[in-house]
Amino acid sequence: MLPVLLLLFILIPVLELSLMIHVGGVIGTWNTVGLVIFTAVVGGSLVRSQGLETLHNVRAKLANGETPGKEIVEGMMLAIAGVFLVLPGFITDFIGLLFLTPITRAPIAAFMFKRMRVNMVNQGQFNQSGHNPFSSNGSGPNDHNTFEGDFERKSEEVKPEHRIDDKDNSER
């Protein structure tokens, strides 16, 4: 995994620089700089509007009692798109636009969500009995053995008249 990341951190900037130099030679340096700034500004405003729409969809699904899994993946993709659009370069702008446009974002999000669910099931994150390990409704297998409370250690000696004897406990 490390060699792949290292390759990406070296390869992508080199490709971005070579493409910007080529585009700068064709349309001019200042036009290239203006285009990079323009894509960052327009991309940022589009990410904001698409993010608000995705947030509205998440709230609607939650209000209906549904799990907004795909919408959360789309929200993560929008955040990644925002980062890619702010980074200078045309390759990252293209990837950012792929994640930003709803037509291309929806199938990518559906694929990623399906992969995430498959990985969670394979790693045992979902229990096959249907029991939700995060619920606190007392339906867990060991809930009858669970006690909640606070304790405090005191370093003081307990006076003999305040001690509990074993025979006092047996009489109760």
DRENLUMRO-81867 format. One record per residue: residue number from 0; x negated, y, z of N, C-alpha, C in turn; residue in three letters. Coordinates in pm, whole numbers. Layout:
N
[NUM; [X; Y; Z]; [X; Y; Z]; [X; Y; Z]; "ALA"],
...
END
This chain:
172
[0; [-82; -119; 0]; [0; 0; 0]; [-86; 125; 0]; "MET"],
[1; [-194; 123; 76]; [-284; 239; 83]; [-347; 271; -52]; "LEU"],
[2; [-395; 171; -128]; [-451; 205; -260]; [-347; 267; -354]; "PRO"],
[3; [-222; 222; -344]; [-117; 278; -430]; [-93; 425; -393]; "VAL"],
[4; [-83; 454; -262]; [-63; 592; -220]; [-181; 680; -258]; "LEU"],
[5; [-301; 627; -240]; [-420; 703; -277]; [-421; 732; -426]; "LEU"],
[6; [-383; 633; -506]; [-375; 652; -650]; [-271; 758; -686]; "LEU"],
[7; [-156; 755; -619]; [-53; 855; -646]; [-97; 995; -608]; "LEU"],
[8; [-165; 1009; -494]; [-210; 1141; -451]; [-322; 1195; -539]; "PHE"],
[9; [-390; 1109; -611]; [-493; 1155; -704]; [-436; 1170; -845]; "ILE"],
[10; [-358; 1073; -887]; [-308; 1069; -1024]; [-206; 1179; -1053]; "LEU"],
[11; [-111; 1199; -965]; [-5; 1298; -991]; [-61; 1440; -1002]; "ILE"],
[12; [-146; 1487; -911]; [-201; 1623; -931]; [-284; 1637; -1058]; "PRO"],
[13; [-359; 1533; -1095]; [-437; 1541; -1218]; [-344; 1551; -1339]; "VAL"],
[14; [-239; 1470; -1340]; [-142; 1477; -1450]; [-71; 1612; -1453]; "LEU"],
[15; [-34; 1663; -1335]; [33; 1794; -1328]; [-57; 1904; -1383]; "GLU"],
[16; [-184; 1904; -1342]; [-276; 2007; -1389]; [-298; 1999; -1540]; "LEU"],
[17; [-317; 1878; -1589]; [-340; 1865; -1734]; [-217; 1907; -1813]; "SER"],
[18; [-98; 1874; -1764]; [24; 1915; -1834]; [43; 2066; -1827]; "LEU"],
[19; [15; 2128; -1711]; [29; 2274; -1701]; [-74; 2345; -1789]; "MET"],
[20; [-193; 2291; -1799]; [-293; 2351; -1888]; [-247; 2342; -2033]; "ILE"],
[21; [-192; 2227; -2070]; [-143; 2209; -2208]; [-26; 2304; -2237]; "HIS"],
[22; [71; 2309; -2145]; [187; 2398; -2164]; [140; 2544; -2164]; "VAL"],
[23; [45; 2578; -2077]; [-9; 2714; -2076]; [-76; 2751; -2207]; "GLY"],
[24; [-140; 2654; -2272]; [-201; 2679; -2403]; [-98; 2700; -2511]; "GLY"],
[25; [19; 2637; -2497]; [123; 2649; -2599]; [208; 2775; -2579]; "VAL"],
[26; [258; 2798; -2456]; [349; 2912; -2436]; [283; 3030; -2364]; "ILE"],
[27; [162; 3014; -2318]; [92; 3122; -2250]; [87; 3099; -2099]; "GLY"],
[28; [-14; 3158; -2038]; [-37; 3138; -1895]; [75; 3195; -1810]; "THR"],
[29; [110; 3321; -1835]; [211; 3386; -1751]; [350; 3327; -1774]; "TRP"],
[30; [378; 3283; -1893]; [506; 3216; -1917]; [513; 3083; -1841]; "ASN"],
[31; [401; 3013; -1833]; [396; 2887; -1758]; [414; 2914; -1609]; "THR"],
[32; [346; 3015; -1557]; [361; 3050; -1416]; [505; 3091; -1387]; "VAL"],
[33; [563; 3171; -1477]; [704; 3212; -1460]; [799; 3093; -1463]; "GLY"],
[34; [772; 2998; -1551]; [856; 2878; -1560]; [848; 2795; -1433]; "LEU"],
[35; [729; 2782; -1376]; [712; 2707; -1252]; [786; 2776; -1138]; "VAL"],
[36; [776; 2909; -1129]; [848; 2984; -1025]; [998; 2975; -1047]; "ILE"],
[37; [1042; 2984; -1172]; [1184; 2976; -1204]; [1243; 2841; -1162]; "PHE"],
[38; [1171; 2731; -1191]; [1223; 2599; -1153]; [1229; 2584; -1002]; "THR"],
[39; [1135; 2645; -929]; [1138; 2637; -783]; [1258; 2712; -727]; "ALA"],
[40; [1287; 2832; -779]; [1399; 2913; -728]; [1533; 2850; -765]; "VAL"],
[41; [1550; 2813; -890]; [1677; 2752; -934]; [1696; 2616; -866]; "VAL"],
[42; [1591; 2539; -856]; [1601; 2409; -789]; [1639; 2422; -643]; "GLY"],
[43; [1581; 2521; -575]; [1616; 2543; -435]; [1762; 2580; -416]; "GLY"],
[44; [1815; 2664; -502]; [1957; 2700; -489]; [2048; 2583; -525]; "SER"],
[45; [2009; 2503; -624]; [2090; 2385; -658]; [2087; 2281; -548]; "LEU"],
[46; [1971; 2263; -485]; [1961; 2168; -373]; [2052; 2212; -260]; "VAL"],
[47; [2057; 2341; -234]; [2143; 2392; -127]; [2290; 2364; -157]; "ARG"],
[48; [2334; 2395; -278]; [2476; 2373; -310]; [2511; 2225; -313]; "SER"],
[49; [2423; 2142; -371]; [2449; 1998; -374]; [2445; 1939; -233]; "GLN"],
[50; [2357; 1990; -149]; [2348; 1942; -11]; [2474; 1974; 68]; "GLY"],
[51; [2530; 2092; 47]; [2656; 2127; 114]; [2770; 2037; 67]; "LEU"],
[52; [2771; 2006; -62]; [2875; 1916; -114]; [2859; 1775; -55]; "GLU"],
[53; [2736; 1728; -44]; [2711; 1596; 15]; [2749; 1595; 162]; "THR"],
[54; [2720; 1703; 234]; [2759; 1714; 375]; [2911; 1709; 389]; "LEU"],
[55; [2981; 1775; 298]; [3128; 1770; 300]; [3178; 1627; 277]; "HIS"],
[56; [3115; 1554; 184]; [3153; 1415; 159]; [3127; 1326; 280]; "ASN"],
[57; [3016; 1350; 351]; [2985; 1272; 472]; [3092; 1297; 577]; "VAL"],
[58; [3128; 1423; 597]; [3231; 1455; 697]; [3366; 1394; 661]; "ARG"],
[59; [3400; 1394; 531]; [3527; 1335; 488]; [3528; 1185; 513]; "ALA"],
[60; [3418; 1117; 484]; [3412; 973; 509]; [3420; 943; 657]; "LYS"],
[61; [3351; 1022; 739]; [3357; 1001; 884]; [3497; 1026; 937]; "LEU"],
[62; [3566; 1125; 883]; [3703; 1154; 926]; [3797; 1040; 891]; "ALA"],
[63; [3770; 969; 782]; [3853; 855; 742]; [3811; 726; 811]; "ASN"],
[64; [3707; 733; 894]; [3661; 614; 964]; [3572; 525; 880]; "GLY"],
[65; [3519; 576; 770]; [3433; 498; 683]; [3286; 530; 712]; "GLU"],
[66; [3199; 440; 674]; [3056; 461; 692]; [3001; 536; 571]; "THR"],
[67; [2937; 651; 593]; [2886; 730; 480]; [2744; 692; 440]; "PRO"],
[68; [2718; 564; 420]; [2583; 518; 391]; [2528; 573; 261]; "GLY"],
[69; [2604; 564; 153]; [2557; 611; 24]; [2537; 762; 27]; "LYS"],
[70; [2623; 833; 96]; [2611; 979; 104]; [2487; 1020; 182]; "GLU"],
[71; [2452; 942; 284]; [2331; 973; 360]; [2208; 950; 273]; "ILE"],
[72; [2210; 844; 192]; [2099; 820; 99]; [2091; 934; -1]; "VAL"],
[73; [2205; 982; -50]; [2205; 1095; -143]; [2150; 1220; -75]; "GLU"],
[74; [2181; 1240; 52]; [2126; 1353; 126]; [1975; 1346; 137]; "GLY"],
[75; [1923; 1225; 162]; [1777; 1209; 166]; [1716; 1236; 29]; "MET"],
[76; [1785; 1192; -76]; [1735; 1217; -211]; [1735; 1366; -242]; "MET"],
[77; [1835; 1438; -193]; [1838; 1583; -214]; [1723; 1651; -142]; "LEU"],
[78; [1690; 1604; -24]; [1576; 1661; 48]; [1446; 1635; -29]; "ALA"],
[79; [1432; 1516; -83]; [1313; 1483; -163]; [1313; 1568; -290]; "ILE"],
[80; [1430; 1585; -350]; [1440; 1669; -470]; [1397; 1812; -439]; "ALA"],
[81; [1437; 1863; -324]; [1397; 1998; -286]; [1246; 2012; -274]; "GLY"],
[82; [1183; 1912; -215]; [1037; 1915; -202]; [972; 1908; -339]; "VAL"],
[83; [1021; 1819; -425]; [962; 1805; -558]; [981; 1930; -643]; "PHE"],
[84; [1096; 1997; -629]; [1120; 2117; -708]; [1037; 2236; -660]; "LEU"],
[85; [1003; 2240; -534]; [922; 2350; -482]; [775; 2329; -517]; "VAL"],
[86; [731; 2203; -526]; [592; 2176; -565]; [570; 2226; -708]; "LEU"],
[87; [458; 2293; -733]; [433; 2341; -869]; [398; 2226; -961]; "PRO"],
[88; [462; 2223; -1075]; [433; 2121; -1175]; [558; 2075; -1244]; "GLY"],
[89; [539; 2023; -1363]; [654; 1982; -1445]; [695; 1838; -1419]; "PHE"],
[90; [603; 1752; -1383]; [637; 1612; -1355]; [720; 1604; -1227]; "ILE"],
[91; [676; 1674; -1123]; [754; 1674; -998]; [888; 1744; -1017]; "THR"],
[92; [893; 1846; -1103]; [1021; 1911; -1133]; [1116; 1814; -1203]; "ASP"],
[93; [1064; 1732; -1293]; [1147; 1634; -1362]; [1203; 1530; -1265]; "PHE"],
[94; [1117; 1481; -1175]; [1164; 1384; -1075]; [1266; 1450; -982]; "ILE"],
[95; [1239; 1575; -943]; [1334; 1649; -859]; [1468; 1667; -927]; "GLY"],
[96; [1467; 1696; -1056]; [1594; 1712; -1130]; [1668; 1579; -1142]; "LEU"],
[97; [1594; 1469; -1155]; [1660; 1337; -1157]; [1733; 1311; -1025]; "LEU"],
[98; [1670; 1348; -912]; [1732; 1329; -782]; [1840; 1432; -754]; "PHE"],
[99; [1835; 1544; -823]; [1929; 1653; -798]; [2058; 1639; -877]; "LEU"],
[100; [2050; 1596; -1000]; [2167; 1588; -1087]; [2257; 1474; -1041]; "THR"],
[101; [2386; 1504; -1017]; [2477; 1398; -968]; [2489; 1279; -1062]; "PRO"],
[102; [2476; 1302; -1192]; [2490; 1193; -1289]; [2379; 1089; -1270]; "ILE"],
[103; [2258; 1133; -1243]; [2147; 1040; -1224]; [2127; 1003; -1078]; "THR"],
[104; [2167; 1093; -986]; [2146; 1066; -843]; [2236; 953; -794]; "ARG"],
[105; [2360; 948; -840]; [2454; 846; -790]; [2406; 703; -817]; "ALA"],
[106; [2364; 669; -940]; [2317; 530; -958]; [2188; 499; -882]; "PRO"],
[107; [2099; 598; -872]; [1974; 576; -798]; [2006; 555; -650]; "ILE"],
[108; [2098; 636; -596]; [2137; 623; -455]; [2206; 489; -430]; "ALA"],
[109; [2292; 446; -523]; [2359; 317; -507]; [2257; 203; -506]; "ALA"],
[110; [2157; 210; -593]; [2053; 107; -597]; [1973; 107; -467]; "PHE"],
[111; [1934; 226; -422]; [1855; 236; -299]; [1936; 188; -178]; "MET"],
[112; [2065; 224; -172]; [2150; 183; -60]; [2166; 32; -58]; "PHE"],
[113; [2183; -28; -176]; [2196; -174; -183]; [2067; -241; -137]; "LYS"],
[114; [1953; -188; -178]; [1825; -244; -135]; [1806; -230; 15]; "ARG"],
[115; [1847; -116; 72]; [1835; -95; 215]; [1922; -195; 291]; "MET"],
[116; [2043; -219; 245]; [2132; -314; 312]; [2076; -455; 304]; "ARG"],
[117; [2024; -492; 189]; [1967; -626; 172]; [1847; -642; 266]; "VAL"],
[118; [1762; -542; 275]; [1646; -550; 364]; [1689; -559; 509]; "ASN"],
[119; [1791; -486; 549]; [1837; -490; 687]; [1895; -626; 721]; "MET"],
[120; [1969; -687; 629]; [2025; -820; 654]; [1913; -923; 660]; "VAL"],
[121; [1816; -912; 570]; [1706; -1008; 569]; [1619; -997; 693]; "ASN"],
[122; [1608; -878; 750]; [1526; -860; 869]; [1604; -887; 997]; "GLN"],
[123; [1731; -924; 985]; [1809; -960; 1101]; [1867; -841; 1176]; "GLY"],
[124; [1881; -728; 1111]; [1937; -611; 1178]; [2088; -624; 1198]; "GLN"],
[125; [2155; -697; 1111]; [2297; -718; 1126]; [2321; -857; 1184]; "PHE"],
[126; [2403; -863; 1286]; [2433; -988; 1352]; [2545; -1058; 1276]; "ASN"],
[127; [2532; -1186; 1246]; [2632; -1256; 1168]; [2761; -1278; 1245]; "GLN"],
[128; [2758; -1270; 1379]; [2880; -1291; 1456]; [2972; -1172; 1450]; "SER"],
[129; [2925; -1061; 1393]; [3008; -942; 1384]; [2998; -854; 1506]; "GLY"],
[130; [2921; -896; 1606]; [2906; -816; 1727]; [2818; -696; 1699]; "HIS"],
[131; [2864; -581; 1739]; [2786; -459; 1724]; [2699; -443; 1848]; "ASN"],
[132; [2566; -453; 1834]; [2481; -446; 1952]; [2477; -307; 2014]; "PRO"],
[133; [2529; -206; 1944]; [2525; -70; 1995]; [2655; -30; 2063]; "PHE"],
[134; [2756; -114; 2060]; [2883; -75; 2121]; [2875; -95; 2273]; "SER"],
[135; [2952; -16; 2345]; [2953; -26; 2491]; [3091; -65; 2541]; "SER"],
[136; [3161; -145; 2463]; [3297; -182; 2501]; [3303; -311; 2582]; "ASN"],
[137; [3190; -364; 2623]; [3189; -483; 2707]; [3209; -612; 2632]; "GLY"],
[138; [3191; -612; 2500]; [3214; -734; 2424]; [3087; -812; 2396]; "SER"],
[139; [2976; -769; 2452]; [2850; -837; 2429]; [2840; -965; 2509]; "GLY"],
[140; [2751; -1055; 2471]; [2742; -1184; 2538]; [2692; -1174; 2681]; "PRO"],
[141; [2613; -1074; 2716]; [2557; -1063; 2850]; [2611; -944; 2927]; "ASN"],
[142; [2724; -890; 2884]; [2775; -770; 2950]; [2823; -796; 3092]; "ASP"],
[143; [2860; -920; 3126]; [2907; -949; 3262]; [2790; -951; 3361]; "HIS"],
[144; [2666; -952; 3312]; [2549; -952; 3399]; [2481; -816; 3406]; "ASN"],
[145; [2539; -716; 3347]; [2476; -585; 3340]; [2533; -493; 3446]; "THR"],
[146; [2444; -433; 3523]; [2486; -337; 3624]; [2413; -207; 3597]; "PHE"],
[147; [2482; -100; 3617]; [2421; 30; 3597]; [2413; 100; 3731]; "GLU"],
[148; [2303; 163; 3758]; [2290; 234; 3884]; [2157; 304; 3893]; "GLY"],
[149; [2141; 379; 4000]; [2017; 450; 4027]; [1958; 398; 4156]; "ASP"],
[150; [1829; 407; 4168]; [1765; 370; 4293]; [1653; 468; 4321]; "PHE"],
[151; [1615; 468; 4445]; [1510; 558; 4489]; [1424; 485; 4590]; "GLU"],
[152; [1294; 488; 4574]; [1201; 426; 4669]; [1168; 528; 4776]; "ARG"],
[153; [1182; 484; 4897]; [1147; 571; 5008]; [1031; 507; 5082]; "LYS"],
[154; [938; 588; 5117]; [820; 535; 5186]; [840; 532; 5337]; "SER"],
[155; [950; 583; 5385]; [976; 586; 5529]; [1013; 447; 5579]; "GLU"],
[156; [983; 421; 5702]; [1024; 296; 5765]; [1171; 305; 5800]; "GLU"],
[157; [1241; 193; 5784]; [1382; 186; 5820]; [1390; 148; 5968]; "VAL"],
[158; [1469; 222; 6041]; [1484; 194; 6184]; [1551; 59; 6202]; "LYS"],
[159; [1517; -13; 6304]; [1574; -148; 6324]; [1726; -149; 6332]; "PRO"],
[160; [1788; -47; 6387]; [1934; -48; 6397]; [2002; -26; 6262]; "GLU"],
[161; [1926; 22; 6161]; [1983; 43; 6027]; [1950; -69; 5930]; "HIS"],
[162; [1876; -169; 5974]; [1841; -281; 5888]; [1958; -377; 5876]; "ARG"],
[163; [1965; -441; 5760]; [2071; -539; 5736]; [2010; -676; 5757]; "ILE"],
[164; [2072; -754; 5842]; [2026; -890; 5867]; [2097; -985; 5774]; "ASP"],
[165; [2035; -1099; 5751]; [2097; -1199; 5665]; [2226; -1253; 5726]; "ASP"],
[166; [2234; -1261; 5858]; [2358; -1312; 5918]; [2470; -1211; 5905]; "LYS"],
[167; [2438; -1081; 5897]; [2543; -980; 5874]; [2602; -997; 5735]; "ASP"],
[168; [2519; -1033; 5637]; [2568; -1052; 5501]; [2654; -1177; 5490]; "ASN"],
[169; [2621; -1281; 5566]; [2699; -1404; 5557]; [2835; -1389; 5620]; "SER"],
[170; [2851; -1297; 5716]; [2980; -1278; 5782]; [3075; -1197; 5695]; "GLU"],
[171; [3023; -1120; 5602]; [3107; -1032; 5520]; [3176; -1106; 5418]; "ARG"],
END
